[in-house]
Structure formats: structure tokens, C-alpha cells
């Protein structure tokens, strides 16, 4: 447990510094967008964030798997017990459309399970941290704490999740950019038990954060995601007392030979 806390201190700094660099590019009137092999967009902000995060996390001596470094062969990474799993800019479509709903995601994986996660939303200046066995926290105006912020200070300054909210309606959160027929069918099935259910849309890993906060009850994802898309959010939801399960009911595992996730559903406490 102490090991996780030690590592999380440097992770918080890495996420905030990466977010700072992303914002500098985000505020530019124009930035270059390339298309990756899978026809998804890539910006200089993804690359800059990746460089910054690697610079911090590799100081820990742990291996790192990232969307921008996914070429590492399974024969090498299958031997990893403890490693970083990173999405340097989750929600590139949100970044390009300038709606602010993109994040920096950093997770610590231990034996195929996420044991700690950091999600930072630079535009919203919100930092979420979940640590197995310790708890889950949300810090507003996180960039004001860029100097000297660590897990101990985080637990003192931040709100503990889930929040004590007085919601009346069952709420589902769905992807802003990746909705499909299977998702809609699942949401309609929920209405059988929750006739007045509210549905909200959100980009990137912020959907996990709404579950952890207690602002939403369920987040279904029926469609392709990769391990770096979900690991930090998975850790945060579970640290807040929720669950993230494959749609089949099985546990989500990480560092598989195939880095694609199965369909999954996240539930609040």
C-alpha cells in the first residue's frame, strides 16, 4: 500500500504537468491533426503529453504501456507484474471539437488489476485520484496545487468520493462520441425498472468520474475501447466503492495479449 502512495505522488505531478502542456496547445488558434492507422485522430498535444508523462513515470523504474507506445510485444510485457498504463490524452475528438471534455489518464496495474488511477481534466481543472485500500478523491482547481501536491495533501484538501448528493432519479451516462444501437437497447432495458431515468452524455474518461462521484449510477460501453482508455477510470470507480465489469459479468483484466477491452458496464456504489 505504501508503494502505491509513493508512486502516486509522482503520478499527480505528471498528470498536472501534462495537462498544462496540453492547454497551451489547446489555446492555439490552429493545431496539427494527423490520422493514426486505425483512422482515429492524433494531435501534437497527445505526443507532448506522452513525452512529459514518460519523463516522470520512468523515474520510478517501472515499465510503461501507453497508447503512444503500444508496439511493445506481448512476449516482453507479459512478464510485468507492476506497471504504468497511460492514455496521455483521452478524448482527442473532444479536444479537436474544443468542448473541454478530454483527460489525462494514468493507472498503476498490479497483476492485471488497476490498483491506482489518476484522471486530470485540464480545461475543467479537476483531478480525480483513486487508490485501492485508501479511497477516492476529487480536487477542484487542481492546477493551483501544482507545487507540492501529494497523496497526503490530496486527502486533506480534496473531496472524498462518492459525494453526498441528493439525487432523485436513476441516472445513466453514455459516450458523447461513441453511442450505438447496442447501447441504446441497454439503456431502454433499464427503463423497465427506472421509468424516469435520466441519460447524460460525457466525453472521455469523465464518464467513470461521474460514476465515482455519485452523479450517475451506470455507464455502459458497448463498443471498442483499449486498456488505456479504461484503466484509470476503473481504479477510480472501484476506489469509490463501485464496480467495473465486462458485460458478461466477468472481471476486466489488463495487460492481455489483445489490448482491446470487452464490452463493459460501470456501476456506482
N, C-alpha and C positions, 0 to 999 in steps of 0.2 A: 504493500500500500504506500509506504514512504517513497518507494521508487517511482510510482505513478505521480505523486505530488512533485517530486524533484523534476521529473521530465515535463510536467505540465507548466511549470514556471517559465521555462524557455519557450514552450509552445505558445503561451499567451503573447509573449513579445513578438514571436514570429508572425502570428496572425495579425496583430495590430500594425506591425511594420509593413507587411504585405498589403494590408488594406490601405495604408497611407499611400503607397506607391500606385495602387490601382486607382485611387481617387484622383491622383494627379493626371493620369491618362484619361479618366472618365470626364474630367472637366474640360478637356481639349475639344475644340470645335470639330475636329475630324481625327479619326484614328484608323489605322490599317486593319482590315479584317481579311483573314485567309480562310480557306476551307480545308478541313482535315480529310483524311482518307475516307472517313465514314460520312462525309458531306456535312459535318457539323462545323460551326464557326470557331475560329481561333483568333484571338487578338494579342497585341503586344502586351496587354495587361496580364493575360494568362501566363505568358512567358516570364515577365518581370516578377510576378508574384511567386512563381515556381523557383526562380533563382534566389529570391530573398529567403523563402521558407527553407530551402535546402541548405543555405548558408548557416542558418540557425540549428536546424534539427540534426544535421550530420555531426555537429559538435558532441552530440550525445553518444556517438559510436554505434547507434542503431541503424539498420538498413532502412531504406525509404522506398516506398512504391507510390507513384504519382501518376495522374492522368498524362502528364507530360513526360513520364519516364516508364511507360508501361511495357517497354520492349524487353524487360528483364525476363529471361526464360524461367519457366516453372521449375526446371531442374535445379536452379540456383535458389529461388525464393522458397521452395517447399521446405527448406531446412530452417527457415526463420521461425523462431518462437515468439519473439517480441520485435515489433517493427512499426514504423510510421506509415499511415495510409492517408494520402493527401489529394485534395482537389483544390488547386490554387485559385481557381475562380469558377465556382459553381453557379450556373445560370448565365452563361455567356449571351444567350438570346435576350435575357433581361438587361444585361449590360449594354448590348448594342441598341436595344429599344429605349434605353435610358429611363426605365421605370424604378430603378433603385433596388430591385429585389434580387440581388446577387450576393454571394457569400464567399468567404474563405473557409475551407473545411480541413481540419486536421484531426486525425484519430490515432490513438495508440492501440494496436492489436496485440493481444496475448493469446497464443494458441487458438487462433481462428475466431476469437471473440473480441469485440471492441470494449476496452476497459476504461477509456477516457476519450472525450471528444471536445473540441473547441470549434465553434461556429462564430464567425465575425461578419456582420453586415456593415460594410464601410459607410454607405450613404445614410443608413439609419443610426449608425454609431452604436450598435447593440452587440454585446458579446455574450455568448452562451457557453457555459462550461459544465460538463457532466463527468463525474469521476466515480467509478464503481466503488461502493462502500463508503463514500464520503458525502455525495449529494450533487445537486444540480443548481446552477445559479444563472441569473441574468443581470448584466451590468449595463445600465444606460449611460450614454456619453462616455463610452469606454476610452476613447482616444485622449480624454483629459487625464487619464491614469496611465498613459503610455510609459512613463518613467516609474520604475519600482513596483509595478503591479505583479503580484504573485498570487498563488492559491490562497495563502493565509489572508492577504488583504482582500482578495476577491470575496471570500466567505464573510468578511466583516462589512464590506461596502455594498455588496450586491444583494438582490432579492433572491430568496430561496424559492425554487420551483418544485411543485406547481404553485401558482399564485392562489390566493384565496379569493376566488371570483364568484359572483352571484349570477351565473348564467341560468336561464330558464329553459332554453331549448337545446336539444341534442344538435351538435354541430359537426359537420364533415368538412375537411379541407382537401382540395384537389389541385392538381397541377394547373398552372396558368397556361403553359405552353404544350402540354402533352396529354390532353384529355382524349379519350377514345370511347368506343361503344361499350367495351367490357367494363370500363369504369362507371359509365352511366347506368349500366344494368345493375351493378353492385349497389350504387347509390339508391337506385329505385327500390331495390330489395330492402334496404334499411328503412324506407318509408313505411313498410308494413308495421314496424314496431315504433316508429317515430314519425307520425304523420306531419308534425310541424317542424321537421328537421330543417336546419339552415345549412346551406352549402356556400363555402367561401373559397376563393381561388388565391393561390400564392405561388410565387416563383421560387426556384432553387430549394435548398435545404431548410428554408424558413418554415416549410410545412411541418417538419419534425419539431421545430421550435414552438409552434402553436400548440402541438400536442403536449410537449413538455410543460408549457406554461399553464395548461388547463384551459386555453382559449378555444380548443377544438377537441373532439372526442375520438375521431377516427380519421386516418389518412390512408386511403387505398391507392396502390400504384400497380396498375396492370399494363405493363409495357416495359421496354428495355431500360435498365439502369446498370451502371457498373459499380463495383465495390466502393470506389472512392466517392461516388455520389451519396452513399447512404451511411458509411461507417461512423462519421462524427455525429450525425443526427441520431443514429441507432444508439450510440453510447449515451447521448444526452437524454433521450426519451427514457431509457431504462434507468438512468441515474435519478430521474424524476419519479420513478415508480411505474412507468408504463411498459409496454411490450412492443416489439417489432418482430413479426413472424412472417414466414413465407405463406402465401395464400393456401398452401396445402396443410398448414398447421405446423410445419417443421421450423426449427431454429435456422436463422440466417447465419451462414458461416462465411469467413473471409479467408483470403489467400488461397482460393480454389485454383485449379488448373485453368478453368474458364472463369474469367473475371466478371462475367455478366451475372447479375442477380436474377433470381426467380421473381415472379410477381409477389408482392408482399403487402401487408397491412400493418399500420402502426396504430396502437390503441393507447389512450390515456389511462391514468390511474383509475 
